[in-house]
C-alpha cells in the first residue's frame, strides 16, 4: 500500500480509483499558464478518446511530482531539466538527448515512464528585438559574444537570480568567452525584463524560451549554439501502472507531443497571457485545428 501525502487527501481517492479502473486517468498540472494549458489540452484530448478524466491542475511542482510517484496522479507533463536537476540531483552538463535519456532511466526506477519529448524547450534564453537582430546580424550567442569582443556596446536585462546563480550569468560569459561590464547589466524582476526589452531600454534580455510575450513583442531568441543552458523539454510522463493498464496511452500522448515546439507553445501562451483568451478555449481550438478532436 502506497503512502499518501496528507495534503493531497482529495487526490488520493482519485489515484486509487484510477489504478482500479483502466479507463480512468487523473491528469496533473503545475500552477502557471503553460502547464495549465497543457493539462487542459491533455484532459480534453483523452476525454474525447473515451477516458474518464479528472484534471488536477494548479499544483506546486514538488507536490505534483510526489503525487505522481505515489500513484495519485497518473499523467502530467514535466520538463527534462527539472527532473534532472531538482528531482535527481544531477548537476553535470548534458546535451538535450543525454538529459532525456538520463531522466528516463533514473525515473524508471521510481515507477515513472517518460514518453516522447516534444520540441518545446522552456529553458532560459537571451533574446533581442527582431529589428535589432536585423540591424546587427546577431542570431546566436556565439555571434553575440563576437560582437561584444569586437567592441559593440550592448546593454542587458535579467533577473537578480540569474545574475547571481552559479550556473547563470558569470559562467555563461565564461562559456562563450565574452565579458560585459556591470554598468551594462540591469537587474530587475523577470516580468520587467520583457517590458524593458520591448521599449528599447536594453538591447538583450533574459527570457524563458516558450513565453508568450516573445512572439507578442516580436522578440527573437538567440540560438544557444554551444548548448550552455540545460534542456527543459516538455514531455508527457505517466505512471508505469497506468501505462500497463492503458497501453494505447503511449501512442496517443506521443501524437500530441509531436505537435508541440517552442513557437507553438509561445503562441498558445500568448493567446492566454496577452490576448486574454481562456485556457480551455485555447486548448480546445488547438486540438480541433490539429484534428485530435472533433468540433
C-alpha positions as a Markdown table, in Angstrom:
| # | Residue | x | y | z |
|---|---|---|---|---|
| 1 | Unk | 0.0 | 0.0 | 0.0 |
| 2 | Unk | 1.4 | 3.4 | -1.0 |
| 3 | Unk | 1.7 | 6.2 | 1.5 |
| 4 | Unk | -0.5 | 9.1 | 0.6 |
| 5 | Unk | 0.6 | 12.7 | 1.1 |
| 6 | Unk | -1.7 | 14.2 | 3.8 |
| 7 | Unk | -2.2 | 17.5 | 1.9 |
| 8 | Unk | -3.4 | 15.6 | -1.1 |
| 9 | Unk | -6.1 | 13.5 | 0.5 |
| 10 | Unk | -8.6 | 14.5 | -2.1 |
| 11 | Unk | -6.4 | 13.3 | -4.9 |
| 12 | Unk | -5.6 | 10.1 | -3.1 |
| 13 | Unk | -9.1 | 8.8 | -3.7 |
| 14 | Unk | -8.9 | 9.6 | -7.4 |
| 15 | Unk | -5.5 | 7.9 | -7.6 |
| 16 | Unk | -6.8 | 4.7 | -6.1 |
| 17 | Unk | -9.8 | 4.6 | -8.4 |
| 18 | Unk | -7.6 | 5.3 | -11.5 |
| 19 | Unk | -5.4 | 2.3 | -10.6 |
| 20 | Unk | -8.5 | 0.1 | -10.2 |
| 21 | Unk | -10.2 | 1.2 | -13.5 |
| 22 | Unk | -8.1 | 1.2 | -16.6 |
| 23 | Unk | -10.3 | 3.9 | -18.3 |
| 24 | Unk | -9.9 | 6.5 | -15.5 |
| 25 | Unk | -7.0 | 8.9 | -15.8 |
| 26 | Unk | -6.0 | 11.7 | -13.3 |
| 27 | Unk | -4.2 | 14.4 | -15.2 |
| 28 | Unk | -2.0 | 16.8 | -13.2 |
| 29 | Unk | -0.5 | 20.2 | -14.0 |
| 30 | Unk | 1.5 | 23.0 | -12.4 |
| 31 | Unk | 0.4 | 26.5 | -11.5 |
| 32 | Unk | 1.5 | 28.6 | -14.4 |
| 33 | Unk | 0.0 | 29.3 | -17.9 |
| 34 | Unk | 1.9 | 26.8 | -20.0 |
| 35 | Unk | 1.2 | 23.9 | -17.5 |
| 36 | Unk | -2.5 | 24.8 | -17.2 |
| 37 | Unk | -2.8 | 24.9 | -21.0 |
| 38 | Unk | -1.1 | 21.5 | -21.5 |
| 39 | Unk | -3.2 | 20.0 | -18.7 |
| 40 | Unk | -6.4 | 21.2 | -20.2 |
| 41 | Unk | -5.3 | 20.1 | -23.7 |
| 42 | Unk | -4.5 | 16.6 | -22.4 |
| 43 | Unk | -7.7 | 16.3 | -20.4 |
| 44 | Unk | -9.9 | 17.3 | -23.4 |
| 45 | Unk | -7.9 | 15.1 | -25.7 |
| 46 | Unk | -8.2 | 12.0 | -23.5 |
| 47 | Unk | -11.8 | 12.7 | -22.7 |
| 48 | Unk | -12.5 | 12.6 | -26.5 |
| 49 | Unk | -10.8 | 9.2 | -26.7 |
| 50 | Unk | -13.2 | 7.8 | -24.1 |
| 51 | Unk | -11.2 | 8.0 | -20.9 |
| 52 | Unk | -12.9 | 9.2 | -17.7 |
| 53 | Unk | -10.6 | 12.1 | -17.0 |
| 54 | Unk | -10.1 | 14.0 | -13.7 |
| 55 | Unk | -7.9 | 17.1 | -14.0 |
| 56 | Unk | -5.8 | 18.4 | -11.1 |
| 57 | Unk | -4.1 | 21.5 | -12.4 |
| 58 | Unk | -2.6 | 24.4 | -10.5 |
| 59 | Unk | -0.3 | 22.3 | -8.2 |
| 60 | Unk | 3.1 | 23.1 | -7.0 |
| 61 | Unk | 5.9 | 21.3 | -8.8 |
| 62 | Unk | 7.3 | 19.3 | -5.8 |
| 63 | Unk | 3.8 | 18.3 | -4.6 |
| 64 | Unk | 2.8 | 17.3 | -8.1 |
| 65 | Unk | 5.9 | 15.1 | -8.6 |
| 66 | Unk | 5.4 | 13.4 | -5.3 |
| 67 | Unk | 1.8 | 12.8 | -6.0 |
| 68 | Unk | 2.7 | 11.0 | -9.2 |
| 69 | Unk | 5.4 | 8.9 | -7.6 |
| 70 | Unk | 2.8 | 7.8 | -5.1 |
| 71 | Unk | 0.2 | 7.0 | -7.8 |
| 72 | Unk | -2.1 | 9.8 | -7.0 |
| 73 | Unk | -1.5 | 11.5 | -10.4 |
| 74 | Unk | -1.5 | 9.2 | -13.4 |
| 75 | Unk | -0.1 | 11.6 | -16.0 |
| 76 | Unk | 1.4 | 15.1 | -16.3 |
| 77 | Unk | 3.9 | 17.0 | -18.4 |
| 78 | Unk | 7.3 | 17.6 | -16.9 |
| 79 | Unk | 10.5 | 19.3 | -18.1 |
| 80 | Unk | 13.6 | 17.2 | -18.5 |
| 81 | Unk | 15.9 | 19.7 | -16.8 |
| 82 | Unk | 13.6 | 19.9 | -13.8 |
| 83 | Unk | 13.7 | 16.2 | -13.2 |
| 84 | Unk | 17.4 | 16.0 | -13.8 |
| 85 | Unk | 18.4 | 18.8 | -11.5 |
| 86 | Unk | 15.6 | 19.1 | -9.0 |
| 87 | Unk | 14.4 | 15.6 | -8.5 |
| 88 | Unk | 17.5 | 13.5 | -9.4 |
| 89 | Unk | 20.3 | 16.0 | -8.2 |
| 90 | Unk | 22.3 | 15.6 | -11.4 |
| 91 | Unk | 24.5 | 18.7 | -11.9 |
| 92 | Unk | 26.7 | 17.7 | -14.8 |
| 93 | Unk | 26.3 | 19.4 | -18.2 |
| 94 | Unk | 24.4 | 17.1 | -20.6 |
| 95 | Unk | 23.1 | 17.5 | -24.2 |
| 96 | Unk | 19.3 | 17.6 | -24.6 |
| 97 | Unk | 19.3 | 14.0 | -25.7 |
| 98 | Unk | 21.5 | 12.9 | -22.9 |
| 99 | Unk | 19.3 | 14.8 | -20.4 |
| 100 | Unk | 16.2 | 13.0 | -21.7 |
| 101 | Unk | 17.9 | 9.6 | -21.6 |
| 102 | Unk | 19.2 | 10.2 | -18.1 |
| 103 | Unk | 15.9 | 11.2 | -16.6 |
| 104 | Unk | 14.1 | 8.4 | -18.4 |
| 105 | Unk | 16.5 | 5.9 | -16.8 |
| 106 | Unk | 16.5 | 7.4 | -13.3 |
| 107 | Unk | 12.7 | 7.9 | -13.1 |
| 108 | Unk | 12.0 | 4.4 | -14.4 |
| 109 | Unk | 13.4 | 3.3 | -11.1 |
| 110 | Unk | 10.7 | 5.3 | -9.4 |
| 111 | Unk | 7.9 | 3.8 | -11.5 |
| 112 | Unk | 7.6 | 6.7 | -13.9 |
| 113 | Unk | 7.7 | 6.4 | -17.7 |
| 114 | Unk | 8.9 | 9.3 | -19.9 |
| 115 | Unk | 7.2 | 9.2 | -23.3 |
| 116 | Unk | 8.5 | 11.0 | -26.4 |
| 117 | Unk | 9.7 | 14.6 | -25.6 |
| 118 | Unk | 8.2 | 17.5 | -27.5 |
| 119 | Unk | 10.3 | 20.0 | -29.3 |
| 120 | Unk | 9.1 | 22.7 | -26.8 |
| 121 | Unk | 12.1 | 23.6 | -24.6 |
| 122 | Unk | 11.1 | 26.1 | -21.9 |
| 123 | Unk | 14.7 | 26.9 | -20.9 |
| 124 | Unk | 16.5 | 30.2 | -20.1 |
| 125 | Unk | 17.4 | 32.1 | -23.3 |
| 126 | Unk | 18.7 | 35.5 | -24.4 |
| 127 | Unk | 16.5 | 37.5 | -26.8 |
| 128 | Unk | 16.7 | 40.6 | -28.8 |
| 129 | Unk | 14.1 | 42.7 | -30.7 |
| 130 | Unk | 13.7 | 41.4 | -34.2 |
| 131 | Unk | 14.7 | 44.8 | -35.6 |
| 132 | Unk | 17.9 | 44.7 | -33.6 |
| 133 | Unk | 18.7 | 41.3 | -34.9 |
| 134 | Unk | 18.2 | 42.5 | -38.5 |
| 135 | Unk | 20.4 | 45.5 | -37.8 |
| 136 | Unk | 23.3 | 43.6 | -36.1 |
| 137 | Unk | 23.1 | 40.2 | -37.8 |
| 138 | Unk | 23.3 | 38.6 | -34.4 |
| 139 | Unk | 21.4 | 35.3 | -34.4 |
| 140 | Unk | 23.4 | 33.1 | -32.0 |
| 141 | Unk | 25.1 | 33.5 | -28.6 |
| 142 | Unk | 28.5 | 33.0 | -30.3 |
| 143 | Unk | 27.7 | 35.9 | -32.7 |
| 144 | Unk | 26.7 | 38.0 | -29.7 |
| 145 | Unk | 30.0 | 37.2 | -28.0 |
| 146 | Unk | 31.9 | 38.1 | -31.1 |
| 147 | Unk | 30.1 | 41.4 | -31.4 |
| 148 | Unk | 30.9 | 42.3 | -27.8 |
| 149 | Unk | 34.5 | 41.3 | -28.1 |
| 150 | Unk | 34.7 | 43.5 | -31.3 |
| 151 | Unk | 33.7 | 46.5 | -29.2 |
| 152 | Unk | 29.9 | 46.7 | -29.8 |
| 153 | Unk | 28.2 | 48.4 | -26.8 |
| 154 | Unk | 25.1 | 46.3 | -25.9 |
| 155 | Unk | 23.0 | 46.5 | -22.7 |
| 156 | Unk | 21.4 | 43.6 | -20.9 |
| 157 | Unk | 18.5 | 43.0 | -18.6 |
| 158 | Unk | 18.0 | 39.9 | -16.4 |
| 159 | Unk | 16.5 | 38.9 | -13.1 |
| 160 | Unk | 18.7 | 39.1 | -10.0 |
| 161 | Unk | 18.6 | 35.3 | -9.5 |
| 162 | Unk | 20.2 | 34.5 | -12.9 |
| 163 | Unk | 22.8 | 37.3 | -12.4 |
| 164 | Unk | 24.0 | 35.6 | -9.2 |
| 165 | Unk | 23.5 | 31.9 | -10.0 |
| 166 | Unk | 26.5 | 29.6 | -10.1 |
| 167 | Unk | 25.1 | 28.3 | -13.4 |
| 168 | Unk | 23.9 | 31.7 | -14.6 |
| 169 | Unk | 25.4 | 35.0 | -16.0 |
| 170 | Unk | 29.0 | 34.6 | -15.0 |
| 171 | Unk | 29.5 | 31.0 | -16.3 |
| 172 | Unk | 27.5 | 32.0 | -19.4 |
| 173 | Unk | 30.1 | 34.6 | -20.2 |
| 174 | Unk | 32.9 | 32.1 | -19.5 |
| 175 | Unk | 31.4 | 29.5 | -21.8 |
| 176 | Unk | 31.1 | 31.9 | -24.7 |
| 177 | Unk | 34.3 | 33.8 | -23.8 |
| 178 | Unk | 33.0 | 37.4 | -23.5 |
| 179 | Unk | 32.8 | 40.0 | -20.8 |
| 180 | Unk | 30.1 | 42.6 | -20.1 |
| 181 | Unk | 30.7 | 45.4 | -17.5 |
| 182 | Unk | 28.3 | 45.7 | -14.6 |
| 183 | Unk | 27.1 | 49.1 | -15.8 |
| 184 | Unk | 25.7 | 47.4 | -18.9 |
| 185 | Unk | 23.6 | 44.9 | -17.0 |
| 186 | Unk | 20.3 | 45.9 | -15.4 |
| 187 | Unk | 18.8 | 43.6 | -12.8 |
| 188 | Unk | 15.1 | 43.6 | -12.4 |
| 189 | Unk | 12.0 | 41.4 | -12.0 |
| 190 | Unk | 11.6 | 38.9 | -14.8 |
| 191 | Unk | 8.4 | 40.5 | -16.0 |
| 192 | Unk | 10.0 | 43.9 | -16.2 |
| 193 | Unk | 12.7 | 42.4 | -18.5 |
| 194 | Unk | 10.2 | 41.9 | -21.2 |
| 195 | Unk | 9.0 | 45.4 | -20.9 |
| 196 | Unk | 12.5 | 46.9 | -20.9 |
| 197 | Unk | 13.4 | 45.0 | -24.0 |
| 198 | Unk | 10.2 | 45.8 | -25.8 |
| 199 | Unk | 10.6 | 49.5 | -25.0 |
| 200 | Unk | 14.2 | 49.6 | -26.2 |
| 201 | Unk | 15.6 | 50.3 | -22.8 |
| 202 | Unk | 18.1 | 47.4 | -23.2 |
| 203 | Unk | 19.4 | 45.5 | -26.2 |
| 204 | Unk | 19.3 | 42.0 | -24.9 |
| 205 | Unk | 17.0 | 40.4 | -22.3 |
| 206 | Unk | 16.8 | 37.1 | -20.4 |
| 207 | Unk | 13.6 | 35.3 | -21.3 |
| 208 | Unk | 12.0 | 31.8 | -21.0 |
| 209 | Unk | 12.0 | 30.2 | -24.4 |
| 210 | Unk | 8.3 | 29.5 | -24.6 |
| 211 | Unk | 7.0 | 32.7 | -23.0 |
| 212 | Unk | 4.1 | 34.1 | -25.0 |
| 213 | Unk | 5.5 | 37.6 | -24.9 |
| 214 | Unk | 8.3 | 36.6 | -27.2 |
| 215 | Unk | 6.1 | 36.5 | -30.3 |
| 216 | Unk | 3.8 | 39.1 | -29.0 |
| 217 | Unk | 6.6 | 41.6 | -28.6 |
| 218 | Unk | 8.4 | 40.5 | -31.8 |
| 219 | Unk | 11.5 | 39.2 | -30.0 |
| 220 | Unk | 13.9 | 36.7 | -31.4 |
| 221 | Unk | 15.6 | 34.1 | -29.2 |
| 222 | Unk | 19.3 | 33.8 | -29.9 |
| 223 | Unk | 20.4 | 30.3 | -30.6 |
| 224 | Unk | 22.4 | 28.7 | -27.8 |
| 225 | Unk | 24.8 | 27.1 | -30.2 |
| 226 | Unk | 27.1 | 25.7 | -27.5 |
| 227 | Unk | 24.3 | 24.2 | -25.5 |
| 228 | Unk | 25.1 | 26.2 | -22.4 |
| 229 | Unk | 21.5 | 26.2 | -21.0 |
| 230 | Unk | 20.1 | 23.0 | -19.6 |
| 231 | Unk | 17.4 | 21.3 | -21.7 |
| 232 | Unk | 13.8 | 21.6 | -20.4 |
| 233 | Unk | 11.9 | 19.6 | -23.0 |
| 234 | Unk | 8.2 | 19.5 | -22.2 |
| 235 | Unk | 7.4 | 15.7 | -22.0 |
| 236 | Unk | 4.4 | 13.6 | -21.0 |
| 237 | Unk | 5.3 | 11.4 | -18.0 |
| 238 | Unk | 3.0 | 8.6 | -17.0 |
| 239 | Unk | 2.9 | 6.2 | -14.0 |
| 240 | Unk | 4.0 | 2.7 | -15.0 |
| 241 | Unk | 0.9 | 1.1 | -13.5 |
| 242 | Unk | -1.4 | 3.5 | -15.5 |
| 243 | Unk | 0.5 | 2.7 | -18.8 |
| 244 | Unk | 0.3 | -1.0 | -18.1 |
| 245 | Unk | -3.5 | -0.7 | -17.8 |
| 246 | Unk | -3.8 | 1.6 | -20.8 |
| 247 | Unk | -1.2 | 0.6 | -23.3 |
| 248 | Unk | -2.7 | 2.8 | -26.1 |
| 249 | Unk | -1.9 | 5.8 | -24.0 |
| 250 | Unk | 1.7 | 5.9 | -25.1 |
| 251 | Unk | 0.9 | 6.3 | -28.8 |
| 252 | Unk | -1.9 | 8.7 | -28.1 |
| 253 | Unk | 0.2 | 11.0 | -25.9 |
| 254 | Unk | 3.2 | 10.8 | -28.3 |
| 255 | Unk | 0.9 | 12.1 | -31.1 |
| 256 | Unk | 0.1 | 15.2 | -29.0 |
| 257 | Unk | 3.8 | 15.7 | -28.0 |
| 258 | Unk | 4.8 | 15.7 | -31.7 |
| 259 | Unk | 2.7 | 18.8 | -32.3 |
| 260 | Unk | 4.5 | 21.0 | -29.8 |
| 261 | Unk | 7.6 | 23.2 | -30.3 |
| 262 | Unk | 8.8 | 26.5 | -28.9 |
| 263 | Unk | 7.0 | 28.6 | -31.4 |
| 264 | Unk | 3.7 | 26.7 | -30.9 |
| 265 | Unk | 3.8 | 26.9 | -27.1 |
| 266 | Unk | 4.8 | 30.6 | -27.2 |
| 267 | Unk | 1.8 | 31.3 | -29.5 |
| 268 | Unk | -0.6 | 29.4 | -27.2 |
| 269 | Unk | 0.8 | 31.1 | -24.1 |
| 270 | Unk | 0.4 | 34.5 | -25.7 |
| 271 | Unk | -3.3 | 33.8 | -26.5 |
| 272 | Unk | -3.8 | 33.4 | -22.8 |
| 273 | Unk | -1.4 | 35.9 | -21.3 |
| 274 | Unk | -1.5 | 38.7 | -23.9 |
| 275 | Unk | -4.8 | 38.2 | -25.8 |
| 276 | Unk | -6.7 | 37.1 | -22.6 |
| 277 | Unk | -8.5 | 34.1 | -24.1 |
| 278 | Unk | -9.5 | 31.4 | -21.7 |
| 279 | Unk | -7.2 | 28.4 | -21.2 |
| 280 | Unk | -10.0 | 25.9 | -22.0 |
| 281 | Unk | -10.8 | 27.7 | -25.3 |
| 282 | Unk | -7.2 | 28.0 | -26.4 |
| 283 | Unk | -6.6 | 24.3 | -25.7 |
| 284 | Unk | -9.8 | 23.2 | -27.4 |
| 285 | Unk | -9.1 | 25.2 | -30.5 |
| 286 | Unk | -5.6 | 23.8 | -30.8 |
| 287 | Unk | -6.9 | 20.3 | -30.6 |
| 288 | Unk | -9.6 | 21.0 | -33.3 |
| 289 | Unk | -7.1 | 22.7 | -35.6 |
| 290 | Unk | -4.8 | 19.6 | -35.4 |
| 291 | Unk | -7.7 | 17.2 | -35.8 |
| 292 | Unk | -7.2 | 15.5 | -32.5 |
| 293 | Unk | -10.8 | 16.1 | -31.5 |
| 294 | Unk | -13.9 | 17.0 | -33.5 |
| 295 | Unk | -15.7 | 20.3 | -33.1 |
